[in-house]
Amino acid sequence: MKKTIIAAALLALGGAAASAQAVEEPKVFDNIYLGLDGGVTTPLNHHPFFGSMRGVAGLRIGKQITPTFGVGVESYFGVNTSSWKGRVHSSTAFDNSYIGAYGTVDLFNLFGGYKCAVRPFTIEAMAGAGWGHDYYSKADGVDDYNYFATKAGLNFNFNVNEHLTVSLRPSVTWNMNGHYEQSSVAYNANKATFNLMAGVSYRFGNGFQCVRPYNQAEIDALNGQVNELRGALDAAAVDYTALQAKARDLETALTACQSRKPEVVKEVSNKYNSVRFIFFRVGSYVITADQQPNVEMIAEYMRNHPASKVVIKGYASPEGNYEFNVRLAQNRAEAVKNALVKKYHISSDRITAEGEGIGNMFEEPSWNRVSVCTLEANN
């Protein structure tokens, strides 16, 4: 029996080590569980199986070390029903109690490997040892009895989720001490009880997380990628510094531009025989009667040259608000275009009208209140 127990323990530890190779090491307080049990217990031999049966309740606290191997401590108390025939009855609420430590081996994970997920149903082999106590009546002149006990059984676990488990737990507990006429330590069915308990347990913390082991070639490749990324990061830092310097230069240039007085300078280099001027009064874009002949000259030329086009550029003198002058220059160009289209019936697609803002083509400021019309023969 001793050799069998040692072999089972070694097999369990081997299975636990094998499963742990693919599982990330959990934290200290992960996979600790608390369980409550209730059921029945009855002597295994020399007593009526059902006639001597009584209720039993217990508490378990344990930790799953690996997906295969777990440890814990438990206690349970048999309810006093005065059903032990031929025995001295207990004077307390309990007939007997047991407190001990145990270990478990998940047979599914041991032989099938851990699948990185909680199985809906598992079977555990359980073995433990601890302190047993029988309660007797002082009035009958019999003292309570202590003994060393061992326990073995199976846990049929129905896992509701990774935290909650409902179990059916049949087991056998042996009294290893001499009892009355016996004194040798042995696994004797005459000194054993059968227990059938149902329990519910809650597991705290995170479960087991699977990890994939990497070989050296994969590690070297990942290190190479890390080094490449570090190089790219260093290069990006250099580029960032250069861009910061460029941004500072642009900011300085922008500040200098903003501090300058707005000014628009346009020059006309066309030949004089293709250019006509229409002058305007201050702040106005209305073509006065004295300027109509210049508009008519442009229209007459375009009638005589059907392929010709005209570009009209409006200007304003520098007095007054800058934004107003920009709009005024555009309106002066549009005024000439509208006159050519509406009065002289020149096609609008032959006319381009643009506002050029403030002009300084002429030394006399008032002369810059003008639309400069450049004719293009387009031969």
Secondary structure, DSSP 8 states (H G I E B T S, - for coil): -HHHHHHHHHHHHHHHHHHHTTB----TTTTEEEEEEEEEEEESSSS-TTTT-EEEEEEEEEEESSSSEEEEEEEEEEE--S--TTS---SSSEEEEEEEEEEEEEHHHHHH---SS--SEEEEEEEEEEEEEE---GGGT---EEEEEEEEEEEEEEESSSSEEEEEEEEEEEE-S--TT--S----GGGEEEEEEEEEEEEES----B-----HHHHHHHHHHHHHHHHHHHHHHHHHHHHHHHHHHHHHHHHHHHHS---------S-GGGEEEEE--TT-----GGGHHHHHHHHHHHHH-TT-EEEEEEEE-SSS-HHHHHHHHHHHHHHHHHHHHHTT---GGGEEEEEEEE--SSSSGGGGSEEEEEEE---
